[in-house]
Amino acid sequence: MNILGAGQCGTLLAAMLARHVPRIDLYERGGDPRCGVASAGRSINLALAARGVRALEAAQVMPRVRPLLVPMRGRMVHKLDGSTEFLPYGQRDDEVIFSVSRGQLNQVLLDAAEEHSNVRVHFRHEVRGFDPASGIARIRDHAGGSDIEVGGPALIAADGAGSVVRNAYASTGLIGATEARLQHGYKELTIPAAADGTFQLDPGALHIWPRGEFMLIALPNPGGDFTLTLFLPNEGEQSFATLLTEDAVEALFATNFADAAELIPDLCRSLISNPLGLLGTVRCRRWHDGDKLLLIGDAAHAVVPFHGQGMNLAFEDCVLLEQILGELGPQWQQVFARYESMQLANANAIADMALENYVEMRDTVRDPKFALQKALSFELERRLPDRFIPRYSMVMFHAEIPYRVAKERGALQQALLERLTRNAGRLDQIDLDAAAAIVCAELAPI
Ligand SMILES: Cc1cc2nc3c(=O)[nH]c(=O)nc-3n(C[C@H](O)[C@H](O)[C@H](O)COP(=O)(O)OP(=O)(O)OC[C@H]3O[C@@H](n4cnc5c(N)ncnc54)[C@H](O)[C@@H]3O)c2cc1C
Protein backbone atom coordinates (compact mmCIF):
# COMPACT_ATOMS: atom_id res chain seq x y z
CA MET A 1 0.00 0.00 0.00
CA ASN A 2 1.17 3.56 -0.73
CA ILE A 3 0.51 6.63 1.43
CA LEU A 4 1.31 10.11 0.12
CA GLY A 5 2.39 12.72 2.71
CA ALA A 6 4.17 12.03 6.02
CA GLY A 7 2.58 14.80 8.11
CA GLN A 8 0.65 14.14 11.32
CA CYS A 9 -1.94 12.00 9.54
CA GLY A 10 0.19 9.99 7.07
CA THR A 11 2.70 8.95 9.74
CA LEU A 12 0.11 7.86 12.32
CA LEU A 13 -1.85 6.05 9.61
CA ALA A 14 1.26 4.14 8.50
CA ALA A 15 2.00 3.13 12.11
CA MET A 16 -1.57 1.87 12.56
CA LEU A 17 -2.18 0.19 9.19
CA ALA A 18 1.21 -1.59 9.32
CA ARG A 19 -0.57 -3.99 11.69
CA HIS A 20 -2.90 -5.03 8.84
CA VAL A 21 -1.12 -4.85 5.48
CA PRO A 22 2.08 -6.56 4.32
CA ARG A 23 3.94 -3.45 3.16
CA ILE A 24 3.51 0.35 3.29
CA ASP A 25 5.50 2.91 1.30
CA LEU A 26 5.15 6.47 2.60
CA TYR A 27 6.20 9.29 0.25
CA GLU A 28 7.03 12.74 1.67
CA ARG A 29 7.98 15.91 -0.20
CA GLY A 30 10.17 17.25 2.62
CA GLY A 31 13.41 15.94 4.10
CA ASP A 32 13.66 13.83 7.25
CA PRO A 33 12.91 16.24 10.14
CA ARG A 34 14.96 14.01 12.48
CA CYS A 35 18.09 14.96 10.50
CA GLY A 36 17.72 18.67 11.24
CA VAL A 37 15.77 19.48 8.09
CA ALA A 38 13.21 22.18 8.95
CA SER A 39 9.68 20.82 9.25
CA ALA A 40 7.19 21.84 6.60
CA GLY A 41 4.60 22.48 9.34
CA ARG A 42 2.45 25.55 9.24
CA SER A 43 2.19 26.26 12.94
CA ILE A 44 4.78 25.62 15.60
CA ASN A 45 2.52 24.08 18.20
CA LEU A 46 -0.88 22.47 18.24
CA ALA A 47 -3.61 21.76 20.79
CA LEU A 48 -4.09 18.03 21.32
CA ALA A 49 -7.46 16.95 22.76
CA ALA A 50 -9.29 13.72 23.62
CA ARG A 51 -9.77 12.46 20.04
CA GLY A 52 -6.07 12.85 19.34
CA VAL A 53 -5.07 11.26 22.65
CA ARG A 54 -7.34 8.30 21.93
CA ALA A 55 -5.66 7.78 18.55
CA LEU A 56 -2.14 8.04 19.98
CA GLU A 57 -3.10 5.53 22.66
CA ALA A 58 -4.51 3.17 20.02
CA ALA A 59 -1.17 3.41 18.17
CA GLN A 60 0.66 2.81 21.49
CA VAL A 61 2.74 5.98 21.15
CA MET A 62 1.20 7.98 24.00
CA PRO A 63 4.00 7.10 26.50
CA ARG A 64 6.47 8.80 24.12
CA VAL A 65 4.20 11.79 23.45
CA ARG A 66 3.25 12.50 27.09
CA PRO A 67 6.62 14.09 28.07
CA LEU A 68 6.19 16.56 25.17
CA LEU A 69 2.83 17.90 26.41
CA VAL A 70 2.01 21.10 28.30
CA PRO A 71 -1.50 20.89 29.82
CA MET A 72 -3.81 23.91 29.42
CA ARG A 73 -6.83 24.07 31.77
CA GLY A 74 -8.65 27.02 30.21
CA ARG A 75 -8.50 30.34 28.43
CA MET A 76 -6.73 33.30 30.00
CA VAL A 77 -8.54 36.29 28.53
CA HIS A 78 -6.41 39.46 28.37
CA LYS A 79 -8.65 42.52 28.40
CA LEU A 80 -7.91 45.92 26.89
CA ASP A 81 -7.28 47.46 30.34
CA GLY A 82 -4.53 44.88 31.00
CA SER A 83 -6.57 42.80 33.46
CA THR A 84 -7.00 39.05 32.91
CA GLU A 85 -9.80 36.55 33.51
CA PHE A 86 -9.36 32.76 33.56
CA LEU A 87 -12.22 30.77 31.99
CA PRO A 88 -11.81 27.01 32.60
CA TYR A 89 -12.41 24.71 29.62
CA GLY A 90 -14.03 22.01 31.72
CA GLN A 91 -14.79 21.16 35.30
CA ARG A 92 -13.16 17.79 35.91
CA ASP A 93 -9.43 17.38 36.63
CA ASP A 94 -8.90 15.49 33.39
CA GLU A 95 -10.69 18.11 31.27
CA VAL A 96 -7.57 19.73 29.87
CA ILE A 97 -6.10 20.12 26.41
CA PHE A 98 -2.38 19.88 25.64
CA SER A 99 0.02 22.09 23.75
CA VAL A 100 2.46 20.01 21.69
CA SER A 101 5.17 20.91 19.20
CA ARG A 102 4.15 19.96 15.66
CA GLY A 103 7.75 19.05 14.78
CA GLN A 104 8.40 16.91 17.86
CA LEU A 105 5.12 15.04 17.48
CA ASN A 106 5.85 14.39 13.81
CA GLN A 107 9.25 12.93 14.74
CA VAL A 108 7.72 10.56 17.31
CA LEU A 109 5.16 9.42 14.73
CA LEU A 110 7.85 8.87 12.09
CA ASP A 111 9.80 6.72 14.56
CA ALA A 112 6.63 4.80 15.40
CA ALA A 113 5.90 4.16 11.71
CA GLU A 114 9.45 3.09 10.91
CA GLU A 115 9.59 0.70 13.87
CA HIS A 116 7.37 -1.54 11.76
CA SER A 117 9.72 -3.46 9.50
CA ASN A 118 7.10 -3.36 6.72
CA VAL A 119 7.03 0.47 6.54
CA ARG A 120 9.44 2.42 4.30
CA VAL A 121 9.49 6.23 4.38
CA HIS A 122 10.78 7.94 1.22
CA PHE A 123 11.77 11.55 1.97
CA ARG A 124 12.28 14.19 -0.72
CA HIS A 125 9.72 12.41 -2.89
CA GLU A 126 7.24 14.95 -4.18
CA VAL A 127 3.91 14.05 -5.76
CA ARG A 128 3.87 16.11 -8.95
CA GLY A 129 0.71 14.75 -10.53
CA PHE A 130 -2.05 12.18 -10.26
CA ASP A 131 -4.12 10.53 -12.98
CA PRO A 132 -7.65 9.77 -11.70
CA ALA A 133 -8.34 7.38 -14.59
CA SER A 134 -5.47 5.00 -13.77
CA GLY A 135 -5.01 5.89 -10.09
CA ILE A 136 -1.28 6.45 -10.69
CA ALA A 137 0.68 9.21 -8.93
CA ARG A 138 3.78 10.68 -10.55
CA ILE A 139 6.47 11.31 -7.93
CA ARG A 140 9.69 13.26 -8.30
CA ASP A 141 12.57 11.67 -6.38
CA HIS A 142 14.62 14.80 -5.60
CA ALA A 143 17.51 12.77 -4.17
CA GLY A 144 17.81 10.43 -7.14
CA GLY A 145 16.78 13.05 -9.71
CA SER A 146 14.25 10.73 -11.38
CA ASP A 147 10.48 10.30 -11.61
CA ILE A 148 8.66 7.20 -10.37
CA GLU A 149 5.04 6.09 -10.61
CA VAL A 150 3.06 4.60 -7.74
CA GLY A 151 -0.54 3.46 -7.62
CA GLY A 152 -3.10 1.27 -5.92
CA PRO A 153 -5.05 -0.58 -5.07
CA ALA A 154 -5.61 1.52 -2.02
CA LEU A 155 -3.51 4.59 -2.57
CA ILE A 156 -4.10 6.94 0.36
CA ALA A 157 -3.51 10.66 -0.09
CA ALA A 158 -2.56 12.45 3.17
CA ASP A 159 -0.81 15.30 1.36
CA GLY A 160 -2.42 18.12 3.33
CA ALA A 161 -4.75 21.03 2.66
CA GLY A 162 -3.24 21.83 -0.75
CA SER A 163 -3.45 18.18 -1.88
CA VAL A 164 -2.13 17.61 -5.39
CA VAL A 165 -4.23 14.44 -5.58
CA ARG A 166 -7.49 16.17 -4.61
CA ASN A 167 -6.80 18.95 -7.07
CA ALA A 168 -6.26 16.40 -9.85
CA TYR A 169 -9.93 15.42 -9.49
CA ALA A 170 -11.14 19.01 -10.08
CA SER A 171 -12.06 18.42 -13.71
CA THR A 172 -13.73 15.02 -13.11
CA GLY A 173 -16.36 16.24 -10.64
CA LEU A 174 -16.14 12.92 -8.76
CA ILE A 175 -14.73 14.27 -5.48
CA GLY A 176 -16.64 17.58 -5.68
CA ALA A 177 -14.13 19.56 -3.60
CA THR A 178 -14.68 23.19 -2.60
CA GLU A 179 -12.23 25.47 -0.84
CA ALA A 180 -13.54 28.48 1.08
CA ARG A 181 -10.70 30.86 1.90
CA LEU A 182 -11.08 32.77 5.19
CA GLN A 183 -10.70 36.53 4.83
CA HIS A 184 -8.32 36.44 7.82
CA GLY A 185 -4.72 35.17 7.87
CA TYR A 186 -2.10 34.67 10.59
CA LYS A 187 1.49 35.37 11.57
CA GLU A 188 3.48 33.75 14.37
CA LEU A 189 5.68 35.40 17.03
CA THR A 190 7.53 34.19 20.13
CA ILE A 191 7.68 35.12 23.81
CA PRO A 192 10.94 33.53 24.98
CA ALA A 193 11.48 31.94 28.39
CA ALA A 194 12.71 34.30 31.13
CA ALA A 195 16.46 34.41 31.86
CA ASP A 196 15.99 31.74 34.55
CA GLY A 197 14.15 29.48 32.09
CA THR A 198 10.67 30.06 33.52
CA PHE A 199 7.50 30.98 31.62
CA GLN A 200 6.69 34.69 31.34
CA LEU A 201 2.92 33.98 31.25
CA ASP A 202 0.86 31.35 33.09
CA PRO A 203 1.71 28.08 31.25
CA GLY A 204 -1.51 26.39 32.39
CA ALA A 205 -3.68 28.37 29.97
CA LEU A 206 -4.18 29.19 26.32
CA HIS A 207 -3.91 32.99 26.33
CA ILE A 208 -6.27 35.08 24.19
CA TRP A 209 -6.37 38.80 23.51
CA PRO A 210 -9.85 39.05 21.89
CA ARG A 211 -10.35 42.33 20.06
CA GLY A 212 -13.54 41.89 18.05
CA GLU A 213 -12.42 41.69 14.42
CA PHE A 214 -9.03 40.23 15.30
CA MET A 215 -7.14 38.47 18.09
CA LEU A 216 -3.79 37.33 19.42
CA ILE A 217 -3.35 33.91 21.06
CA ALA A 218 -0.43 32.24 22.86
CA LEU A 219 0.29 28.56 23.53
CA PRO A 220 3.05 27.38 25.91
CA ASN A 221 5.96 25.19 24.78
CA PRO A 222 7.84 22.76 27.07
CA GLY A 223 11.01 24.92 26.88
CA GLY A 224 9.40 27.83 28.74
CA ASP A 225 8.60 29.90 25.64
CA PHE A 226 5.21 30.74 24.10
CA THR A 227 4.23 30.70 20.44
CA LEU A 228 1.91 33.61 19.66
CA THR A 229 -0.38 33.76 16.66
CA LEU A 230 -1.87 37.03 15.44
CA PHE A 231 -5.10 36.54 13.45
CA LEU A 232 -6.12 39.59 11.43
CA PRO A 233 -8.11 40.36 8.24
CA ASN A 234 -5.95 40.09 5.12
CA GLU A 235 -7.34 43.31 3.64
CA GLY A 236 -8.87 46.52 4.99
CA GLU A 237 -8.06 49.31 7.41
CA GLN A 238 -6.84 47.11 10.30
CA SER A 239 -5.27 44.25 8.35
CA PHE A 240 -2.08 42.54 7.29
CA ALA A 241 -2.21 44.68 4.14
CA THR A 242 -1.68 47.80 6.29
CA LEU A 243 0.68 46.24 8.84
CA LEU A 244 3.79 46.92 6.78
CA THR A 245 5.77 49.45 8.81
CA GLU A 246 7.24 49.53 12.32
CA ASP A 247 4.94 52.45 13.19
CA ALA A 248 1.87 50.44 12.18
CA VAL A 249 2.97 47.40 14.23
CA GLU A 250 3.81 49.55 17.26
CA ALA A 251 0.45 51.32 17.09
CA LEU A 252 -1.51 48.05 16.80
CA PHE A 253 0.30 46.45 19.73
CA ALA A 254 0.36 49.56 21.96
CA THR A 255 -3.41 49.94 21.60
CA ASN A 256 -4.44 46.29 21.74
CA PHE A 257 -1.74 44.02 23.14
CA ALA A 258 0.46 46.23 25.35
CA ASP A 259 1.17 43.53 27.96
CA ALA A 260 2.23 41.02 25.29
CA ALA A 261 4.30 43.57 23.34
CA GLU A 262 6.63 44.05 26.33
CA LEU A 263 7.53 40.35 26.22
CA ILE A 264 8.22 39.97 22.46
CA PRO A 265 11.80 40.80 21.52
CA ASP A 266 12.25 42.48 18.18
CA LEU A 267 8.48 42.62 17.72
CA CYS A 268 8.30 44.94 14.69
CA ARG A 269 10.98 43.27 12.62
CA SER A 270 9.68 39.77 13.40
CA LEU A 271 6.11 40.61 12.55
CA ILE A 272 6.94 42.33 9.29
CA SER A 273 9.34 39.62 8.10
CA ASN A 274 7.47 36.50 9.28
CA PRO A 275 5.42 34.75 6.57
CA LEU A 276 1.67 35.31 6.32
CA GLY A 277 -0.30 32.06 6.64
CA LEU A 278 -3.61 31.66 4.84
CA LEU A 279 -6.58 29.76 6.25
CA GLY A 280 -9.55 28.01 4.72
CA THR A 281 -12.04 25.17 4.78
CA VAL A 282 -11.94 22.26 2.33
CA ARG A 283 -15.10 20.20 1.90
CA CYS A 284 -15.65 17.29 -0.48
CA ARG A 285 -18.74 15.46 -1.67
CA ARG A 286 -16.74 12.21 -1.70
CA TRP A 287 -13.37 11.11 -0.43
CA HIS A 288 -12.86 7.86 -2.29
CA ASP A 289 -12.69 6.61 -5.86
CA GLY A 290 -13.53 2.90 -5.92
CA ASP A 291 -10.69 0.89 -4.44
CA LYS A 292 -8.12 3.16 -6.12
CA LEU A 293 -7.91 6.10 -3.79
CA LEU A 294 -8.86 7.60 -0.45
CA LEU A 295 -8.29 11.19 0.67
CA ILE A 296 -7.66 11.56 4.40
CA GLY A 297 -6.69 14.25 6.93
CA ASP A 298 -6.43 17.84 5.68
CA ALA A 299 -6.33 16.59 2.07
CA ALA A 300 -9.97 15.55 2.55
CA HIS A 301 -11.20 18.17 5.03
CA ALA A 302 -8.98 21.08 6.07
CA VAL A 303 -10.71 23.16 8.75
CA VAL A 304 -9.85 26.56 10.21
CA PRO A 305 -7.80 26.22 13.44
CA PHE A 306 -10.14 27.97 15.90
CA HIS A 307 -11.40 24.82 17.61
CA GLY A 308 -7.91 23.27 17.61
CA GLN A 309 -9.34 20.16 15.94
CA GLY A 310 -7.79 19.71 12.46
CA MET A 311 -5.12 17.29 13.66
CA ASN A 312 -7.48 15.71 16.20
CA LEU A 313 -9.93 15.03 13.38
CA ALA A 314 -7.14 13.64 11.17
CA PHE A 315 -6.13 11.30 14.03
CA GLU A 316 -9.77 10.25 14.48
CA ASP A 317 -9.78 9.41 10.75
CA CYS A 318 -6.87 6.99 11.34
CA VAL A 319 -8.63 5.23 14.24
CA LEU A 320 -11.83 4.79 12.25
CA LEU A 321 -10.08 3.57 9.11
CA GLU A 322 -8.05 1.02 11.07
CA GLN A 323 -11.18 -0.18 12.87
CA ILE A 324 -13.07 -0.71 9.59
CA LEU A 325 -10.07 -2.40 7.97
CA GLY A 326 -9.90 -4.73 10.97
CA GLU A 327 -13.58 -5.58 10.52
CA LEU A 328 -13.74 -5.95 6.73
CA GLY A 329 -10.19 -6.93 5.80
CA PRO A 330 -8.55 -5.47 2.67
CA GLN A 331 -11.80 -5.16 0.66
CA TRP A 332 -10.69 -1.62 -0.09
CA GLN A 333 -13.74 -0.38 -1.93
CA GLN A 334 -16.03 -1.43 0.93
CA VAL A 335 -13.58 -0.16 3.56
CA PHE A 336 -13.32 3.27 1.90
CA ALA A 337 -17.08 3.53 1.29
CA ARG A 338 -17.98 2.66 4.88
CA TYR A 339 -15.31 4.99 6.27
CA GLU A 340 -16.61 7.85 4.13
CA SER A 341 -20.25 7.23 5.06
CA MET A 342 -19.32 7.32 8.77
CA GLN A 343 -16.93 10.30 8.80
CA LEU A 344 -18.02 12.80 6.13
CA ALA A 345 -20.82 14.39 8.18
CA ASN A 346 -18.49 14.59 11.19
CA ALA A 347 -15.86 16.48 9.20
CA ASN A 348 -18.47 18.93 7.91
CA ALA A 349 -19.79 19.45 11.45
CA ILE A 350 -16.39 20.30 12.95
CA ALA A 351 -15.65 22.56 9.95
CA ASP A 352 -18.80 24.56 10.85
CA MET A 353 -18.04 24.59 14.58
CA ALA A 354 -14.46 25.74 13.95
CA LEU A 355 -15.73 28.73 11.97
CA GLU A 356 -18.24 29.56 14.73
CA ASN A 357 -15.50 29.31 17.34
CA TYR A 358 -13.49 32.07 15.65
CA VAL A 359 -16.27 34.53 16.46
CA GLU A 360 -16.41 33.15 20.02
CA MET A 361 -12.65 33.49 20.56
CA ARG A 362 -12.15 36.94 19.10
CA ASP A 363 -15.46 38.50 20.17
CA THR A 364 -18.16 36.64 22.15
CA VAL A 365 -15.75 35.61 24.92
CA ARG A 366 -15.72 39.31 25.99
CA ASP A 367 -19.49 39.34 26.60
CA PRO A 368 -20.46 38.81 30.30
CA LYS A 369 -23.37 36.70 28.99
CA PHE A 370 -20.79 34.23 27.64
CA ALA A 371 -19.31 33.66 31.13
CA LEU A 372 -22.82 33.36 32.61
CA GLN A 373 -23.89 30.78 30.02
CA LYS A 374 -20.65 28.88 30.58
CA ALA A 375 -21.28 28.82 34.35
CA LEU A 376 -24.88 27.68 33.83
CA SER A 377 -23.83 24.94 31.44
CA PHE A 378 -21.30 23.60 33.99
CA GLU A 379 -24.03 23.65 36.66
CA LEU A 380 -26.44 21.76 34.40
CA GLU A 381 -23.72 19.25 33.53
CA ARG A 382 -23.04 18.69 37.27
CA ARG A 383 -26.73 18.02 37.89
CA LEU A 384 -27.52 16.09 34.69
CA PRO A 385 -24.29 14.67 33.25
CA ASP A 386 -26.14 12.28 30.95
CA ARG A 387 -28.30 15.05 29.42
CA PHE A 388 -26.23 18.23 29.33
CA ILE A 389 -22.57 18.38 28.31
CA PRO A 390 -21.29 21.80 27.14
CA ARG A 391 -20.59 21.75 23.40
CA TYR A 392 -16.93 22.67 23.87
CA SER A 393 -16.56 19.69 26.23
CA MET A 394 -18.29 17.33 23.78
CA VAL A 395 -15.82 18.33 21.06
CA MET A 396 -12.65 18.48 23.17
CA PHE A 397 -13.11 15.92 25.96
CA HIS A 398 -15.62 13.35 24.69
CA ALA A 399 -14.02 11.36 21.88
CA GLU A 400 -16.98 8.96 22.03
CA ILE A 401 -19.45 11.69 20.92
CA PRO A 402 -19.31 12.20 17.13
CA TYR A 403 -18.74 15.79 15.98
CA ARG A 404 -22.08 15.65 14.14
CA VAL A 405 -23.91 14.90 17.40
CA ALA A 406 -21.95 17.60 19.27
CA LYS A 407 -23.04 20.16 16.68
CA GLU A 408 -26.72 19.16 16.62
CA ARG A 409 -26.96 18.79 20.37
CA GLY A 410 -24.95 21.97 20.93
CA ALA A 411 -27.47 24.00 18.92
CA LEU A 412 -30.38 22.74 21.06
CA GLN A 413 -28.44 23.41 24.26
CA GLN A 414 -27.44 26.92 23.15
CA ALA A 415 -31.07 27.85 22.46
CA LEU A 416 -31.93 26.65 25.97
CA LEU A 417 -29.06 28.57 27.57
CA GLU A 418 -30.15 31.76 25.82
CA ARG A 419 -33.72 31.32 27.09
CA LEU A 420 -32.60 30.57 30.64
CA THR A 421 -30.18 33.54 30.87
CA ARG A 422 -32.37 36.08 29.04
CA ASN A 423 -33.35 37.96 32.20
CA ALA A 424 -30.35 37.13 34.37
CA GLY A 425 -26.97 38.77 34.94
CA ARG A 426 -25.69 36.30 37.52
CA LEU A 427 -26.06 32.56 38.20
CA ASP A 428 -27.88 33.17 41.52
CA GLN A 429 -30.63 34.99 39.60
CA ILE A 430 -31.54 31.76 37.78
CA ASP A 431 -33.85 29.13 39.32
CA LEU A 432 -31.51 26.17 38.83
CA ASP A 433 -34.08 23.53 39.86
CA ALA A 434 -36.50 24.88 37.26
CA ALA A 435 -33.69 25.03 34.66
CA ALA A 436 -32.79 21.38 35.34
CA ALA A 437 -36.46 20.40 35.02
CA ILE A 438 -36.62 22.14 31.61
CA VAL A 439 -33.49 20.27 30.46
CA CYS A 440 -35.06 16.95 31.55
CA ALA A 441 -38.27 17.78 29.72
CA GLU A 442 -36.69 19.03 26.50
CA LEU A 443 -33.43 17.09 26.04
CA ALA A 444 -33.18 13.31 25.70
CA PRO A 445 -30.17 11.59 27.28
CA ILE A 446 -27.03 11.93 25.14
C1 LIG B 1 -2.19 28.03 12.32
C2 LIG B 1 -2.71 26.64 12.50
C3 LIG B 1 -2.93 26.18 13.78
C4 LIG B 1 -3.44 24.89 13.97
N1 LIG B 1 -3.70 24.48 15.24
C5 LIG B 1 -4.23 23.25 15.44
C6 LIG B 1 -4.49 22.79 16.77
O1 LIG B 1 -4.26 23.50 17.75
N2 LIG B 1 -5.02 21.54 16.93
C7 LIG B 1 -5.30 20.73 15.87
O2 LIG B 1 -5.81 19.62 16.08
N3 LIG B 1 -5.06 21.14 14.60
C8 LIG B 1 -4.53 22.37 14.37
N4 LIG B 1 -4.24 22.77 13.09
C9 LIG B 1 -4.57 21.88 11.98
C10 LIG B 1 -3.48 20.83 11.77
O3 LIG B 1 -2.24 21.46 11.52
C11 LIG B 1 -3.84 19.94 10.56
O4 LIG B 1 -5.20 19.58 10.60
C12 LIG B 1 -3.00 18.67 10.57
O5 LIG B 1 -1.64 19.01 10.49
C13 LIG B 1 -3.42 17.78 9.38
O6 LIG B 1 -2.48 16.76 9.20
P1 LIG B 1 -2.23 16.18 7.72
O7 LIG B 1 -1.19 15.15 7.91
O8 LIG B 1 -3.52 15.83 7.11
O9 LIG B 1 -1.66 17.41 6.90
P2 LIG B 1 -0.23 18.09 7.05
O10 LIG B 1 0.17 18.15 8.48
O11 LIG B 1 -0.29 19.35 6.27
O12 LIG B 1 0.76 17.07 6.35
C14 LIG B 1 0.79 16.90 4.96
C15 LIG B 1 2.13 16.29 4.60
O13 LIG B 1 2.15 16.03 3.21
C16 LIG B 1 3.34 16.55 2.67
N5 LIG B 1 3.05 16.94 1.28
C17 LIG B 1 2.31 17.97 0.83
N6 LIG B 1 2.27 17.99 -0.50
C18 LIG B 1 3.02 16.95 -0.91
C19 LIG B 1 3.37 16.46 -2.19
N7 LIG B 1 2.97 17.08 -3.30
N8 LIG B 1 4.15 15.35 -2.25
C20 LIG B 1 4.56 14.72 -1.12
N9 LIG B 1 4.28 15.16 0.11
C21 LIG B 1 3.51 16.26 0.22
C22 LIG B 1 3.70 17.73 3.52
O14 LIG B 1 5.07 18.05 3.43
C23 LIG B 1 3.30 17.24 4.89
O15 LIG B 1 4.32 16.53 5.52
C24 LIG B 1 -3.72 24.06 12.87
C25 LIG B 1 -3.49 24.52 11.58
C26 LIG B 1 -2.98 25.81 11.40
C27 LIG B 1 -2.74 26.27 10.00
PDBQT file of the ligand as one rigid body, heavy atoms in Angstrom, charges set to zero:
ROOT
HETATM    1  C1  LIG A 501      -2.193  28.033  12.317  1.00  0.00    +0.000 C 
HETATM    2  C2  LIG A 501      -2.715  26.644  12.502  1.00  0.00    +0.000 A 
HETATM    3  C3  LIG A 501      -2.931  26.185  13.778  1.00  0.00    +0.000 A 
HETATM    4  C4  LIG A 501      -3.443  24.895  13.969  1.00  0.00    +0.000 A 
HETATM    5  N1  LIG A 501      -3.703  24.484  15.238  1.00  0.00    +0.000 NA
HETATM    6  C5  LIG A 501      -4.228  23.252  15.442  1.00  0.00    +0.000 A 
HETATM    7  C6  LIG A 501      -4.495  22.789  16.773  1.00  0.00    +0.000 A 
HETATM    8  O1  LIG A 501      -4.263  23.501  17.755  1.00  0.00    +0.000 OA
HETATM    9  N2  LIG A 501      -5.017  21.536  16.930  1.00  0.00    +0.000 N 
HETATM   10  C7  LIG A 501      -5.296  20.729  15.867  1.00  0.00    +0.000 A 
HETATM   11  O2  LIG A 501      -5.809  19.623  16.082  1.00  0.00    +0.000 OA
HETATM   12  N3  LIG A 501      -5.059  21.135  14.597  1.00  0.00    +0.000 NA
HETATM   13  C8  LIG A 501      -4.528  22.367  14.365  1.00  0.00    +0.000 A 
HETATM   14  N4  LIG A 501      -4.243  22.772  13.091  1.00  0.00    +0.000 N 
HETATM   15  C9  LIG A 501      -4.565  21.878  11.981  1.00  0.00    +0.000 C 
HETATM   16  C10 LIG A 501      -3.476  20.831  11.765  1.00  0.00    +0.000 C 
HETATM   17  O3  LIG A 501      -2.243  21.459  11.521  1.00  0.00    +0.000 OA
HETATM   18  C11 LIG A 501      -3.844  19.942  10.563  1.00  0.00    +0.000 C 
HETATM   19  O4  LIG A 501      -5.197  19.584  10.595  1.00  0.00    +0.000 OA
HETATM   20  C12 LIG A 501      -3.001  18.672  10.566  1.00  0.00    +0.000 C 
HETATM   21  O5  LIG A 501      -1.644  19.007  10.491  1.00  0.00    +0.000 OA
HETATM   22  C13 LIG A 501      -3.423  17.785   9.383  1.00  0.00    +0.000 C 
HETATM   23  O6  LIG A 501      -2.481  16.757   9.199  1.00  0.00    +0.000 OA
HETATM   24  P1  LIG A 501      -2.226  16.178   7.724  1.00  0.00    +0.000 P 
HETATM   25  O7  LIG A 501      -1.189  15.145   7.908  1.00  0.00    +0.000 OA
HETATM   26  O8  LIG A 501      -3.523  15.828   7.106  1.00  0.00    +0.000 OA
HETATM   27  O9  LIG A 501      -1.660  17.411   6.904  1.00  0.00    +0.000 OA
HETATM   28  P2  LIG A 501      -0.226  18.089   7.052  1.00  0.00    +0.000 P 
HETATM   29  O10 LIG A 501       0.172  18.148   8.485  1.00  0.00    +0.000 OA
HETATM   30  O11 LIG A 501      -0.292  19.355   6.273  1.00  0.00    +0.000 OA
HETATM   31  O12 LIG A 501       0.761  17.068   6.348  1.00  0.00    +0.000 OA
HETATM   32  C14 LIG A 501       0.793  16.897   4.958  1.00  0.00    +0.000 C 
HETATM   33  C15 LIG A 501       2.128  16.286   4.598  1.00  0.00    +0.000 C 
HETATM   34  O13 LIG A 501       2.154  16.033   3.209  1.00  0.00    +0.000 OA
HETATM   35  C16 LIG A 501       3.340  16.551   2.666  1.00  0.00    +0.000 C 
HETATM   36  N5  LIG A 501       3.052  16.938   1.280  1.00  0.00    +0.000 N 
HETATM   37  C17 LIG A 501       2.311  17.974   0.833  1.00  0.00    +0.000 A 
HETATM   38  N6  LIG A 501       2.272  17.995  -0.499  1.00  0.00    +0.000 NA
HETATM   39  C18 LIG A 501       3.018  16.952  -0.911  1.00  0.00    +0.000 A 
HETATM   40  C19 LIG A 501       3.368  16.457  -2.187  1.00  0.00    +0.000 A 
HETATM   41  N7  LIG A 501       2.972  17.075  -3.298  1.00  0.00    +0.000 N 
HETATM   42  N8  LIG A 501       4.151  15.350  -2.251  1.00  0.00    +0.000 NA
HETATM   43  C20 LIG A 501       4.560  14.723  -1.117  1.00  0.00    +0.000 A 
HETATM   44  N9  LIG A 501       4.279  15.159   0.112  1.00  0.00    +0.000 NA
HETATM   45  C21 LIG A 501       3.514  16.259   0.217  1.00  0.00    +0.000 A 
HETATM   46  C22 LIG A 501       3.705  17.728   3.521  1.00  0.00    +0.000 C 
HETATM   47  O14 LIG A 501       5.070  18.050   3.430  1.00  0.00    +0.000 OA
HETATM   48  C23 LIG A 501       3.300  17.237   4.891  1.00  0.00    +0.000 C 
HETATM   49  O15 LIG A 501       4.325  16.525   5.516  1.00  0.00    +0.000 OA
HETATM   50  C24 LIG A 501      -3.722  24.058  12.867  1.00  0.00    +0.000 A 
HETATM   51  C25 LIG A 501      -3.486  24.523  11.577  1.00  0.00    +0.000 A 
HETATM   52  C26 LIG A 501      -2.978  25.806  11.398  1.00  0.00    +0.000 A 
HETATM   53  C27 LIG A 501      -2.737  26.275   9.997  1.00  0.00    +0.000 C 
ENDROOT
TORSDOF 0
